[in-house]
Amino acid sequence: MFGDIMGMMGKLKETQQKVEETKKRLDFVLIDEKSSDGLLEVTLTANRKIKNITVSDDLLNNKEMLEDYLVNVLNKAIEKATNVHEAELAAVAKEGMPNIPGMDMFK
């Protein structure tokens, strides 16, 4: 029994390390999103850090339109990045779950 607990603890620690490594790797996974007309483009990491925003000159003359574009495109990009982030971390966590009776609902 004690060996089982130690084995599970080791497995959890190993999974925790893999989660941290995955989080670091997600800093280098880039998500691109652009408006349907291509006037605004945003790039962010899968950790939801903005790396680049490109704005067409056409939008610079219309503050309200630019603000709307930023809100819409950033929200789409953040949603995509969040989906990638959660999927990657869930895969690592699922892979590292110790075999605990009654906990198979996570698989």
URDALIN-V469474 format. One record per residue. N is the residue number from 1. RES is the residue in one small letter. OMEGA is omega in radians with two decimals (* if undefined). BURIAL is # if it has 16 or more other C-alpha atoms within 10 Angstrom, else .. D_FIRST is the distance of its C-alpha to the first C-alpha in Angstrom with 2 decimals. Layout:
BEGIN
N_RES_OMEGA_BURIAL_D_FIRST, N_RES_OMEGA_BURIAL_D_FIRST
END
This chain:
BEGIN
1_m_-3.11_._0.00, 2_f_3.10_._3.82, 3_g_3.10_._5.40, 4_d_-3.13_._5.07, 5_i_3.13_._6.44, 6_m_3.11_._8.80, 7_g_3.12_._9.81, 8_m_3.14_#_10.66, 9_m_3.10_._12.48, 10_g_3.13_._14.34, 11_k_3.12_#_15.31, 12_l_3.13_#_16.57, 13_k_3.12_._18.52, 14_e_3.12_._19.97, 15_t_3.12_#_21.01, 16_q_3.10_._22.58, 17_q_3.13_._24.57, 18_k_3.10_#_25.72, 19_v_3.14_#_26.85, 20_e_3.11_._28.86, 21_e_3.13_._30.38, 22_t_3.12_._31.31, 23_k_3.11_#_32.96, 24_k_-3.13_._35.00, 25_r_-3.11_._35.99, 26_l_3.02_#_37.18, 27_d_-3.08_._39.80, 28_f_3.07_._41.53, 29_v_-3.05_._41.38, 30_l_3.11_#_44.76, 31_i_3.09_#_45.75, 32_d_3.07_#_49.51, 33_e_3.10_#_51.17, 34_k_3.07_#_54.89, 35_s_-3.07_._57.28, 36_s_3.13_._58.76, 37_d_3.08_._62.06, 38_g_-3.11_._60.49, 39_l_3.12_._62.03, 40_l_3.13_#_58.75, 41_e_-3.11_#_55.78, 42_v_3.03_#_52.51, 43_t_3.04_#_49.78, 44_l_3.13_#_46.43, 45_t_3.07_#_43.02, 46_a_3.01_#_40.00, 47_n_3.04_#_38.92, 48_r_3.01_#_42.07, 49_k_-3.12_._44.21, 50_i_3.14_#_47.87, 51_k_-3.06_._49.25, 52_n_3.00_._52.70, 53_i_3.10_._55.15, 54_t_-3.09_._58.36, 55_v_3.07_#_61.13, 56_s_3.09_._64.28, 57_d_-3.14_._67.56, 58_d_-3.12_._68.38, 59_l_-3.06_._65.76, 60_l_-3.13_._66.99, 61_n_-3.08_._70.07, 62_n_-3.06_._68.21, 63_k_-3.10_._65.80, 64_e_3.13_._64.70, 65_m_3.11_._64.01, 66_l_3.13_#_62.08, 67_e_3.11_._59.91, 68_d_3.13_._59.21, 69_y_-3.13_#_58.37, 70_l_3.14_#_55.99, 71_v_-3.08_._54.13, 72_n_-3.07_._53.89, 73_v_3.10_#_53.02, 74_l_3.12_#_50.51, 75_n_3.10_._48.73, 76_k_-3.12_#_48.55, 77_a_3.13_#_47.29, 78_i_3.12_#_44.63, 79_e_3.11_._43.46, 80_k_-3.12_#_43.23, 81_a_3.13_#_41.43, 82_t_3.12_#_38.92, 83_n_3.12_._38.23, 84_v_-3.12_#_37.66, 85_h_-3.09_#_35.50, 86_e_3.13_._33.24, 87_a_3.14_._33.01, 88_e_-3.11_#_32.05, 89_l_3.11_#_29.34, 90_a_3.13_._27.96, 91_a_3.14_._27.82, 92_v_-3.11_#_25.83, 93_a_-3.12_#_23.40, 94_k_-3.13_._22.97, 95_e_-3.05_._22.46, 96_g_-3.13_#_19.67, 97_m_3.06_#_17.71, 98_p_-3.12_#_14.05, 99_n_-3.14_._13.33, 100_i_-3.14_._12.20, 101_p_3.13_._13.24, 102_g_-3.10_._16.64, 103_m_-3.08_._17.32, 104_d_3.09_._19.27, 105_m_-3.13_._22.47, 106_f_-3.07_._22.59, 107_k_*_._23.08
END
